[in-house]
Amino acid sequence: MKKTFSIFFLAFVFCFTANIEAQNAKLSKEEFRSKQQEFIVQRAGLTHEEAKKFFPLYFELQDKKEECNREAWKKMRQGKAPNTTEAEYGKIVEDVIQARIANDNLELEYVRKYKTFLSSKKIYAVQRAEMRFRRELLKGVRHSQKKEKMEGRGRK
């Protein structure tokens, strides 16, 4: 359960940090995905044929998860209203958890699709590469924020 939650949480963070990084670096969605694809292919050691089969499904999954996460954030924003009732908060909390479960189910569904042409070892390598990509992405965001802070101090 912890592992599943961790994977979902990382995926959840990834979807939003990916958008932030793409905005900061002025990358289009296509450019971002190209960099992501290149990183995963290299780190996971996917062949050209494996990558050709894998990435259409992978990006389809990312789009579905992004939509699910967008709905969860929409629910979370509803809780910002000052007149939100306890019952409404309860519904928001449950809806967000349901979104997490939906993401986990999507993840499992697509892993089963990947298994039709990738070994479990390759799928594992892809998952590790994806996690490393997110870490690198987060490091880049943090580095950019530190740099902006330092530049802001120097201007005063």
C-alpha positions in Angstrom: 0.0 0.0 0.0 2.8 2.4 0.9 4.6 1.6 -2.3 1.5 2.2 -4.4 0.8 5.5 -2.6 4.4 6.5 -3.1 4.3 5.8 -6.8 1.0 7.6 -7.1 2.3 10.6 -5.1 5.4 10.8 -7.3 3.3 10.6 -10.4 1.0 13.2 -9.0 3.9 15.5 -8.3 5.4 14.8 -11.6 2.3 15.9 -13.6 2.3 19.2 -11.9 6.0 19.8 -11.7 6.3 18.8 -15.4 3.9 21.6 -16.2 5.8 24.1 -14.0 9.1 23.1 -15.5 7.8 23.3 -19.0 6.5 26.8 -18.3 9.8 27.9 -16.6 11.9 26.6 -19.5 9.3 27.7 -22.1 9.1 24.1 -23.4 6.0 23.0 -25.2 4.4 19.8 -24.1 5.9 18.1 -27.2 9.4 19.3 -26.3 9.0 18.2 -22.7 7.8 14.8 -23.8 10.6 14.5 -26.2 13.2 15.1 -23.4 11.3 12.7 -21.1 11.3 10.0 -23.9 15.0 10.4 -24.6 15.8 10.2 -20.9 13.7 7.1 -20.3 14.9 5.3 -23.5 18.5 5.9 -22.4 18.1 5.0 -18.7 15.8 2.0 -19.3 17.7 0.7 -22.3 14.7 0.5 -24.5 15.3 -0.6 -28.1 13.9 1.4 -31.0 11.1 -1.1 -31.5 10.2 -1.2 -27.7 10.1 2.6 -27.6 7.9 2.7 -30.7 5.3 0.5 -28.9 5.8 1.9 -25.4 5.6 5.7 -25.7 2.2 6.0 -27.5 0.7 4.1 -24.6 2.8 5.8 -22.0 1.8 9.3 -23.1 -1.9 8.1 -23.4 -1.6 7.1 -19.8 0.0 10.4 -18.8 -2.9 12.3 -20.5 -5.5 10.3 -18.6 -3.7 10.7 -15.3 -3.4 14.5 -16.0 -7.1 14.7 -16.5 -7.8 12.8 -13.3 -5.4 15.0 -11.4 -6.9 18.1 -12.9 -10.3 17.0 -11.5 -8.7 16.3 -8.1 -7.2 19.8 -8.0 -10.5 21.3 -9.0 -12.1 19.6 -6.0 -9.3 20.8 -3.8 -9.9 24.4 -4.9 -13.5 24.1 -3.9 -12.3 23.7 -0.3 -10.8 27.2 -0.4 -14.2 28.8 -0.2 -14.7 30.3 3.2 -18.3 29.0 3.5 -17.3 25.3 2.8 -19.3 23.0 5.1 -17.9 20.0 7.0 -19.9 17.7 4.7 -18.4 19.4 1.6 -14.9 18.9 3.0 -15.7 15.3 3.6 -16.8 14.9 0.0 -13.7 16.7 -1.3 -11.4 14.4 0.8 -13.1 11.3 -0.5 -13.1 12.5 -4.1 -9.4 13.2 -4.0 -8.7 9.7 -2.6 -10.9 8.3 -5.4 -8.8 10.2 -7.9 -5.7 8.6 -6.4 -7.3 5.1 -6.7 -8.3 5.9 -10.3 -4.7 6.8 -11.1 -3.4 3.6 -9.5 -5.9 1.6 -11.5 -4.9 3.3 -14.7 -1.2 2.6 -13.8 -2.0 -1.1 -13.3 -4.0 -1.3 -16.5 -1.2 0.1 -18.6 1.5 -2.0 -16.9 -0.5 -5.0 -18.1 -0.5 -3.5 -21.6 3.2 -3.0 -21.5 3.7 -6.6 -20.5 2.5 -7.7 -23.9 5.7 -6.4 -25.5 8.1 -5.6 -22.6 9.6 -7.8 -19.9 8.8 -7.1 -16.3 12.5 -6.2 -15.9 12.2 -3.6 -18.6 9.0 -2.2 -17.1 10.9 -1.9 -13.8 13.7 -0.1 -15.6 11.2 2.3 -17.1 9.7 3.0 -13.7 13.2 3.7 -12.2 14.0 6.0 -15.1 10.7 7.8 -14.7 11.4 8.4 -11.1 15.0 9.6 -11.8 13.6 12.0 -14.5 11.2 13.4 -11.9 14.0 13.8 -9.4 16.2 15.6 -12.0 13.2 17.8 -12.8 12.6 18.7 -9.2 16.3 19.4 -8.7 16.2 21.8 -11.7 13.1 23.6 -10.3 14.8 24.0 -7.0 18.0 25.2 -8.6 16.1 27.7 -10.7 14.3 29.0 -7.6 17.6 29.4 -5.7 19.1 31.2 -8.7 16.1 33.5 -8.9 16.4 34.3 -5.2 20.1 35.0 -5.5 19.6 37.2 -8.5 16.8 39.1 -6.7 19.2 39.8 -3.8 21.9 41.1 -6.1 19.6 43.6 -7.6 18.6 45.3 -4.4 
